[in-house]
């Protein structure tokens, strides 16, 4: 199924898709990180948004 660009944000917000530019922009804004940092986190820890959020929360504390 093709992405519906009329809806804001990713269709599946539990996974981070770094292969779509608009999703990368959405996730960087949502998580408050740079594109480079987002790609690094996904490469190291996988695409689960919950995992990435946990890592960012731990580092912020």
Backbone torsions as a table, in degrees:
resi	resn	phi	psi	omega
1	UNK	NA	132.3	-179.8
2	UNK	-74.1	151.8	177.5
3	UNK	-67.1	138.1	174.7
4	UNK	-94.3	105.9	-174.5
5	UNK	-74.1	-4.0	175.5
6	UNK	-77.9	-21.8	177.2
7	UNK	-89.2	136.3	-179.6
8	UNK	-85.5	136.5	178.5
9	UNK	87.0	165.7	-178.7
10	UNK	-66.1	150.4	178.0
11	UNK	-66.7	-39.8	178.5
12	UNK	-114.1	98.4	-175.9
13	UNK	-79.7	3.5	176.9
14	UNK	-89.1	-10.9	-179.0
15	UNK	-128.4	141.8	179.3
16	UNK	-99.9	118.9	-179.8
17	UNK	-103.3	106.4	-179.5
18	UNK	-88.7	7.5	179.6
19	UNK	-94.3	-5.9	177.2
20	UNK	-114.8	119.3	-176.9
21	UNK	-56.2	-42.6	-177.5
22	UNK	-67.7	-32.3	176.5
23	UNK	-71.4	-37.6	176.7
24	UNK	-60.5	-45.3	178.2
25	UNK	-60.5	-43.2	-179.1
26	UNK	-63.7	-46.8	-178.0
27	UNK	-67.3	-37.5	179.0
28	UNK	-64.4	-39.1	177.3
29	UNK	-69.2	-44.3	-179.1
30	UNK	-61.2	-41.5	-175.3
31	UNK	-96.1	-11.0	179.0
32	UNK	70.0	38.4	179.5
33	UNK	-128.2	163.9	176.5
34	UNK	-77.1	164.1	177.2
35	UNK	-60.8	-42.8	179.7
36	UNK	-60.8	-44.3	179.8
37	UNK	-65.0	-41.9	178.7
38	UNK	-60.6	-47.3	-179.9
39	UNK	-62.6	-38.9	178.2
40	UNK	-63.4	-46.2	179.4
41	UNK	-62.1	-43.2	179.2
42	UNK	-65.1	-40.9	179.3
43	UNK	-63.3	-40.0	-176.4
44	UNK	-81.4	-34.7	-169.1
45	UNK	-121.6	-3.6	179.3
46	UNK	96.9	-178.1	-171.5
47	UNK	-95.0	-1.6	-178.6
48	UNK	-68.8	117.7	-178.7
49	UNK	-60.8	-36.2	-179.4
50	UNK	-63.1	-39.4	178.3
51	UNK	-65.5	-45.4	-179.9
52	UNK	-63.0	-41.9	177.9
53	UNK	-62.0	-42.8	178.7
54	UNK	-60.4	-43.8	-180.0
55	UNK	-63.2	-45.2	179.6
56	UNK	-65.7	-38.6	177.8
57	UNK	-64.2	-41.1	179.5
58	UNK	-64.8	-39.2	-178.7
59	UNK	-73.9	-24.8	179.8
60	UNK	-79.4	-22.7	-176.4
61	UNK	-78.5	NA	NA
